[in-house]
Every structure is written in structure tokens, then in C-alpha cells.
């Protein structure tokens, strides 16, 4: 799972990325500080792993991971190659979803590429540039499809009809992710930039964390809601401080700030949900581990995440819910109380299932 962190220059993208990954991405007060994308892997917070570790005392605990990519700042005209537009667009095309950071704070010491802070305008700048790039992609695809459709093939004529609908949708200023049905499926199939799922992040100052949201933050949330997207509020500078703390120090700092959970934990969990992902768990004395699968995955394919032999020779899965295991405190007790189920090839794995696979190759 790869998530691209995007936004205008100097909105706090790289600061947030540093906090997310502690990978040392450069962050400076001038446009295009980030040219080549920085990449970092982030563990998905999952309290269940820690609780299972208390029962099994394993040699290691392995969470599931998300890859974040810090992509160069975009400016108006990027779809025509302005700034680092072409690089930006090629990098964003490679990610599964987009984390769009929007500046919602005033600071005279940090220049704004457009001269003033306006979250609504800044969101629109990037969205319009991505829409322009998608329009160009659709027009090129339509031209090729028209030539191929001259042979009279019905499927190509249908694709042309759908592409025409997509083009009209984009030309009206709407991102492809607000399409539905066949048109949305085709937009995804052609890797349109605005078809990618998005989470908007309002980057605020520390003193705005525990006060009513500003007009700019409200504008961002309203715009996100209008296109069916998720929005979160984060202070990137605070997250950078939190990233350097562990355990009790982090808990104490959060309490001092008056918040229960760090913004990054919220962001990672939201990204996980955004892509329709869940985790099943394996537990034993060697390792307690979370495995990422798409919601709706059946048992053999889930087993294949561990090893292809598990899927190829799948016999059955022994399954107990995490909650049941926590109540009984051991797998043996779960078995004695009839809480361990034997599931076959058609079983759809649920989030939090603790699983043991039986296979033969």
C-alpha cells in the first residue's frame, strides 16, 4: 500500500512526512525543496498486537506497514509543466491513494507560494491541475479508441461512450472519484489521477488544536464532504515532537495538549480504512503479527499472504475472534469452550480474526 503526500509548496508536507516516518526528509522554507520523492515505511497502530504479545510473550511483534511517499510541491500550471509539474504528476500516478496536505495556519516567517493562506483556493489549485491532467489523458484515450472502434466492435463503442461521460464530468470541474458505476470503474482502470481516493489534512498551529476550528478549516471540511472525501486536522509541528517520544512521555504530552490520540495515528488508520483494508492476526511464541488484506478476502487468499504454499495447499483455517481470545486468555481455553471455528475455502476473513492455517503441498 503506497500513499502519496501532496500539497502546494510550504504547506508542511515534508514536516508531516518527517513526523510520519522519522526518515529525515528535507524540510525547508522555499518552494520545491522536495524534488525527488522521499519514501518511508510506517507501522499501522494496532493495540491488538500488544495485547496478544502479553499472552504469548513472542520473540517478536510485527505490525502491518504502509508506505508513504513525500511528493514535490505542486503549483498552478503543473498540468502544463510549470514548476515540477510533470515530475509531480508522474509520481502521484504511482500511488494507491493521496494524502493532500492543506495549510491552515498563518506564519509570516513561512512564505506562501500564492502570497496568502486560503485553504479553499489551495485545495482547488491542486484539484484543478489534476483534473486538467486527467482531461488530457482521457482525450488521448478517446482518440485511440475512436480509431480502433471503426472496425465496429461493440465493446470499443461502449468504452467511447463512457469516456465521453468521464470527459464531461471532468470538464465540469469534478474529480473522477465522484463518478459511479461503469464510469468510475473505467476511470480507475485508466489510472486517472483524480480517481484515486484522497484524505485531506488541515495543517494547523499548536495553539489551534483545542479551540473551535477556523473558517479555513471549516471550508476544507466542507469541500471534502462535497466530494465524499475524508478530512483530518493535524499540527505537523506537534506530530514532529511526538515522533521523538515513547511510552509514558508521549502519553503525558498528549494529555498536556488535551488530546487523546496523535494525528498521525488517526491518519494511518484513516488511510487503512480508505483503501478498504483490514488485518487478520497470527500469534504464537515465535511471532505475533498482523497481515494486511482487502476486505472481502477469502481464507485461501489470506493464507497466501503468508506463503504461496499456504494458498496452494489450503485445507482449512482454525479461526477465533480477537475478542474471544482476550476473554479466554489462551487458545486452549478457546478450544475447550467451543470458540475456535474450522473454516473452509469460502470463508470471508474478518478484521481481527486470529488464524492458524492447515495446508498440504
Buried (B, 14 or more C-beta within 10 A) or exposed (E): BEBBBBBBBBBBBBBBBBBBBEBEBEBEEEBBBBEEBBBBEBBBBBEBBEEBBEBBEBEEBBBBEBBBBBBBBBBBEBBEEBBBBBBBBEBBBEBBBBBBBBBBBEEEEEEBBBEEBBBBBBBBBBBBBBBBBBBBBBEEBBEEBEEEBEEEEEEBBEBBEBBBBBBEBBEEEBBBBBBEEBBBEBBBEBEBBBBBBBBBBBBBBEEBBEEEBBEBBBBBBEBBEEBEBBBBBBBBBBBBBBBEBEEEEBEEBBEEBEBEEBBBBBBBBBBBBBBEBBBBBBBEEEBBBBBBBEEEBBBBBBBBBBEEBBBEBBBBBBBBBBEBBBEBEEBEBBEEEEBBBEBEBEBEBEBBBBBBBEBEE
